[in-house]
Every structure is written in C-alpha cells, then in structure tokens.
C-alpha cells in the first residue's frame, strides 16, 4: 500500500522534529512543551492510522454481499 509508505515517511519526519526540539538547548522547557505537544498529537494520530491500515491490509474485510437494510424497512 502506498499510503503506508507515506505514513512511515510522515512518522519519521515528525520523530526527527521531536528529536531536534529535545536536543535544542537554546529553548526553555516551556517553549519545548508548547512546540512538542502538537507534534506528539500528530504522531499519535499517524501511528493509529498506520496501525489501522496495517490491520486492514492483513485482515481485509469480507464482502457483505447485498445490503440488508431493505429487509428491515417497512414501506
């Protein structure tokens, strides 16, 4: 899946930004926290999307066939 490759690249980019902030000694801890919080949230979302796509790749959904909603509808 091409999307997995893109997610891996995005995760690597976010991780490198987080590491750069951690090793930047010119920033105070408050500024580091303010800059890292959105990056860590983004990383969490990317990781969840990656895990979801990996699960779908390994366990593709089965075809449900026809829509069964109609059989419960009263006209």
C-alpha positions in Angstrom: 0.0 0.0 0.0 1.4 3.4 -1.0 -0.4 5.1 1.9 1.6 3.0 4.4 4.8 4.3 2.8 3.6 7.9 3.1 2.6 7.4 6.7 6.0 5.9 7.5 7.7 8.9 6.0 5.4 11.3 7.9 6.2 9.5 11.2 9.9 9.7 10.5 9.6 13.4 9.8 7.6 14.1 13.0 10.1 12.0 15.0 13.0 13.9 13.7 11.3 17.2 14.5 10.7 16.0 18.1 14.3 14.9 18.5 15.5 18.2 17.1 13.4 20.0 19.7 14.7 17.8 22.5 18.3 18.4 21.7 17.9 22.1 21.2 19.4 23.6 24.3 18.6 27.2 23.4 14.9 26.7 24.1 13.3 26.8 27.5 11.3 23.8 28.7 8.1 25.8 28.4 8.7 26.6 24.8 9.7 23.0 24.1 6.5 21.8 25.6 4.4 24.2 23.6 6.1 23.1 20.3 6.2 19.4 21.1 2.5 19.0 22.1 1.1 19.4 18.6 3.9 17.2 17.2 3.1 14.4 19.7 -0.6 14.6 18.9 0.2 14.4 15.2 2.4 11.4 15.9 -0.3 9.7 17.8 -2.8 10.1 15.0 -0.3 9.0 12.4 0.6 5.9 14.4 -3.1 5.0 14.9 -3.8 5.4 11.1 -0.7 3.3 10.4 -1.9 0.5 12.7 -5.4 0.7 11.3 -4.2 0.4 7.7 -1.8 -2.5 8.6 -4.7 -4.3 10.2 -6.9 -3.8 7.1 -4.1 -5.0 4.9 -3.6 -8.1 7.0 -7.3 -8.7 7.5 -9.2 -7.4 4.5 -13.0 -7.0 5.0 -15.1 -9.7 3.7 -17.7 -8.9 1.1 -21.0 -8.4 2.9 -22.9 -9.1 -0.3 -26.1 -7.2 -0.8 -27.3 -4.5 1.5 -29.6 -6.0 4.2 -31.1 -2.7 5.4 -34.0 -3.1 3.0 -35.3 -6.2 4.6 -36.0 -4.4 7.8 -37.7 -1.5 6.2 -41.5 -1.2 6.3 -42.9 0.5 3.3 
